[in-house]
Amino acid sequence: MKEQLWYKGNLHTHTTESDGDAYPEDVVEWYKQHEYDFLVLSDHNHRTILDHEIDGGPLMVPGEEVSARLLGSEAWHGGEVGIHLNGIGISRVVEPVNAGGVVGTLQANVDAIIEAGGIAQINHPNASWALDHEDIAQVRGASLFEVYNGGPGANNEGGPGKHSAEDMWDHVLSAGQVIFGVATDDSHHYSDFSRNMANPGRGWVVVKASALSTEAVVDSLATGQFYFSTGVELARLDMSDQAVSLEIVQLRDYIYHTRFIGKDGMVLSDSDGLEASYHIS
């Protein structure tokens, strides 16, 4: 069996082809300089392809942020809500579908992404409080869910009467759906860096794949052969039907605590230190 290696990438990135403030080539250059192995340019309703390859740059996995809008009574609060999903590994532009309601619109766009040869990622569920776990649990076929989105309006932690994105993910998993969590930049701003800007370098995935190719990366994402992070780096991650074990890379003088969480948010195991494991009974 061919050895599998780990590759770091960002799945949600904007350029001047939609509402980013840097040209595609300059965006790719930023990720090259920061040693990313692959990158998805996910401009709104546009499949951005570089005019030429960036020498030594990351693998460019084709993508798009399929961006539908619900208005008035179609949205839960009667206002305007964006229903956004990334199509990753798509072979063509996917036109957004408004199916007249949240669940129907989610499902129609997931289906359209799959038809275009990609996998679907449900984006920033708490942006404008667009989605809740009950919506997401009714959708079939989505592979990925943004547990962390680096944009300032993502509301990852939730709000009054609103679940955090992590809690939503737990509810959906506990309902029996298989959907893998991701962290992404949703980067838009590449010159001015502050908490109020959508800057690169905040959230990423690290996939375990047989090759640095679009097919291998997308397959690893679709089957959960990866981890996501906003800072922690793993030296080792082993997963099987019997156990999960990992080893953390020590950074600076940080102290590490690992928690394994099961159905309905139940804490299965807690441990301190660089190594942790959980045996599945």
C-alpha positions in Angstrom: 0.0 0.0 0.0 1.3 3.4 -0.9 2.4 5.5 2.1 -0.1 8.3 3.0 1.2 11.7 3.9 -0.4 14.8 5.5 -1.2 17.9 3.5 -2.4 21.3 4.9 -5.0 23.3 3.1 -7.7 26.0 3.2 -11.2 25.3 1.8 -12.8 28.7 1.8 -11.0 31.6 0.1 -12.2 34.7 -1.8 -10.4 36.9 -4.4 -11.3 39.9 -6.6 -13.3 37.5 -8.7 -16.0 38.0 -6.0 -15.7 40.1 -2.8 -12.0 39.6 -1.9 -9.5 42.4 -2.0 -6.6 40.7 -3.7 -6.2 39.2 -7.2 -6.3 35.4 -7.4 -2.5 35.1 -8.0 -1.7 37.3 -5.0 -4.0 35.2 -2.8 -2.3 32.0 -3.9 1.1 33.6 -3.3 0.1 34.3 0.4 -0.8 30.7 0.9 2.4 29.6 -0.9 4.5 31.8 1.4 2.8 30.3 4.5 3.5 26.7 3.3 0.0 25.5 2.5 -0.1 22.4 0.3 -3.5 22.9 -1.3 -6.0 25.7 -1.7 -9.7 26.1 -2.8 -10.5 29.4 -4.3 -14.2 29.6 -3.5 -15.5 32.8 -5.0 -19.3 33.4 -4.9 -21.0 31.7 -7.8 -17.8 31.7 -9.8 -15.2 29.0 -10.5 -11.9 30.9 -10.3 -9.1 29.3 -12.4 -5.6 30.9 -12.5 -4.3 32.1 -15.9 -1.0 30.4 -15.1 0.4 28.2 -12.4 2.3 29.7 -9.5 5.7 28.1 -9.4 6.0 26.1 -6.2 2.5 27.1 -5.2 -0.2 25.0 -3.5 -2.3 22.5 -5.4 -5.3 24.3 -6.7 -8.5 22.3 -6.0 -11.4 23.8 -8.0 -14.2 25.2 -6.0 -17.0 27.8 -5.7 -19.1 29.2 -2.9 -22.6 28.5 -4.2 -24.5 31.4 -2.8 -28.3 31.4 -2.7 -30.6 34.0 -1.1 -33.8 33.6 0.7 -36.1 36.7 1.1 -39.0 37.6 3.3 -41.2 34.7 4.4 -38.7 32.1 3.0 -36.3 33.0 5.7 -37.0 32.2 9.4 -36.9 35.8 10.6 -38.6 37.4 7.6 -35.4 39.2 6.4 -32.8 38.3 3.9 -30.6 35.2 4.5 -27.7 33.8 2.5 -27.6 30.0 2.1 -24.0 29.3 1.2 -22.3 26.0 0.4 -18.9 25.3 -1.0 -18.6 23.0 -3.9 -15.1 21.4 -3.7 -13.6 19.5 -6.6 -16.4 20.6 -9.0 -15.9 20.3 -12.8 -18.0 23.4 -13.7 -19.8 26.4 -12.3 -22.8 25.5 -10.1 -25.7 27.9 -10.4 -27.4 28.6 -7.0 -30.9 27.3 -6.5 -33.6 29.0 -4.4 -36.1 26.2 -3.6 -38.3 28.5 -1.5 -37.2 27.4 2.0 -34.1 26.7 4.0 -34.0 22.9 3.9 -35.2 22.7 0.3 -32.6 25.2 -0.8 -29.8 23.5 1.1 -30.8 20.1 -0.4 -31.1 21.5 -3.9 -27.7 23.1 -3.8 -26.0 20.0 -2.3 -27.5 17.9 -5.1 -26.3 20.4 -7.7 -22.7 20.3 -6.3 -22.7 16.5 -6.3 -24.0 16.5 -9.9 -21.1 18.8 -10.9 -18.6 16.2 -9.5 -17.9 17.9 -6.2 -18.5 17.4 -2.5 -20.6 19.9 -0.6 -19.6 21.9 2.5 -22.3 23.8 4.5 -20.8 27.2 5.4 -21.1 29.5 8.4 -24.4 28.4 9.7 -24.6 31.3 12.2 -23.9 34.1 9.7 -27.1 36.2 9.8 -28.4 33.2 12.0 -29.2 31.5 8.7 -29.4 27.8 9.8 -30.0 25.6 12.8 -29.2 22.0 13.5 -32.7 20.9 12.7 -32.3 22.3 9.2 -29.0 20.6 8.6 -30.1 17.3 10.0 -32.7 17.0 7.3 -30.2 17.5 4.5 -28.7 14.4 2.8 -25.4 14.2 0.9 -23.3 17.1 2.4 -19.8 15.9 3.3 -18.5 18.9 5.3 -19.7 21.4 7.9 -18.0 24.6 9.0 -17.5 24.3 12.7 -15.1 27.2 12.6 -15.2 30.1 10.1 -12.6 32.8 10.4 -14.8 35.6 9.2 -15.8 38.3 11.8 -19.5 37.8 11.1 -19.6 34.0 11.5 -20.9 34.0 15.1 -19.1 30.6 15.6 -19.9 30.8 19.4 -23.6 31.3 18.9 -25.6 33.9 20.7 -28.7 34.4 22.9 -31.0 31.5 22.1 -28.6 30.3 19.3 -26.4 27.3 19.4 -22.7 27.5 18.6 -21.6 25.9 15.4 -19.9 23.2 17.4 -23.1 22.5 19.3 -25.0 22.3 16.0 -22.5 19.8 14.7 -22.9 17.7 17.8 -26.7 17.7 17.4 -26.5 16.7 13.7 -24.1 13.9 14.5 -26.2 12.7 17.4 -29.2 12.6 15.1 -27.3 10.0 13.1 -26.0 12.1 10.2 -22.4 11.6 9.1 -20.9 15.0 8.3 -17.3 16.0 8.9 -16.4 19.2 10.6 -13.9 21.7 9.1 -12.2 25.0 10.0 -11.7 27.5 7.3 -10.4 31.1 6.7 -13.3 32.4 4.6 -10.5 34.9 3.8 -11.3 38.2 2.0 -8.7 40.7 3.2 -5.0 40.2 2.6 -3.4 43.6 3.3 -4.9 44.9 6.5 -4.9 42.5 9.4 -7.2 42.9 12.5 -9.9 41.0 14.3 -12.6 42.9 12.3 -11.1 41.7 9.0 -11.6 38.4 7.2 -7.9 37.5 7.1 -6.1 34.3 6.0 -4.4 31.9 8.3 -7.1 31.4 10.9 -8.5 27.9 10.2 -7.4 25.0 8.1 -7.6 21.2 7.5 -4.8 18.7 7.3 -5.7 15.7 5.1 -4.1 12.3 5.0 -3.8 11.3 1.4 -1.9 9.0 -0.9 -0.9 11.9 -3.2 -1.1 15.6 -3.5 -3.7 15.6 -6.2 -7.3 16.9 -6.5 -8.7 13.4 -6.6 -6.8 12.2 -3.5 -7.5 15.4 -1.4 -11.2 15.4 -2.2 -11.5 11.7 -1.5 -9.8 12.2 1.9 -12.2 15.1 2.7 -15.2 13.0 1.7 -14.2 10.1 3.9 -13.0 12.0 7.0 -9.3 11.3 6.6 -8.2 14.6 8.0 -8.3 16.9 11.1 -9.1 20.5 11.3 -7.4 23.1 13.5 -7.1 26.8 14.4 -3.6 26.3 15.9 -3.0 22.8 17.2 -0.7 20.7 15.1 -0.7 16.9 15.3 2.4 14.7 15.0 0.3 11.6 14.7 -3.3 10.7 14.3 -4.4 7.1 14.1 -8.1 6.1 13.6 -9.8 2.7 13.4 -13.1 1.1 14.3 -11.5 0.2 17.7 -9.7 3.3 18.8 -8.5 6.9 18.1 -5.1 8.0 19.3 -3.1 11.1 18.7 0.1 13.0 19.5 0.3 16.8 19.6 3.3 18.9 18.5 4.5 21.0 21.4 4.3 24.7 20.5 5.9 27.3 22.7 5.0 26.7 26.4 1.4 25.7 25.8 -0.4 23.2 28.0 -2.6 20.8 26.1 -5.9 19.2 27.2 -7.7 16.6 25.0 -11.4 15.8 25.3 -13.2 13.0 23.4 -16.9 13.8 23.0 -19.6 11.3 22.0 -23.4 11.3 21.3 -25.4 14.2 22.8 -22.3 16.0 24.0 -21.3 13.2 26.4 -17.6 13.5 27.6 -16.1 10.1 27.0 -12.5 10.9 28.1 -10.3 13.7 29.3 -6.5 13.8 29.4 -3.6 16.3 29.8 -0.4 16.2 27.9 0.8 15.6 24.3 -0.7 12.1 23.8 -4.3 11.0 24.1 -6.3 8.0 23.0 -9.8 6.6 23.3 -10.8 3.0 22.9 -14.3 2.4 21.4 -16.3 -0.2 23.3 
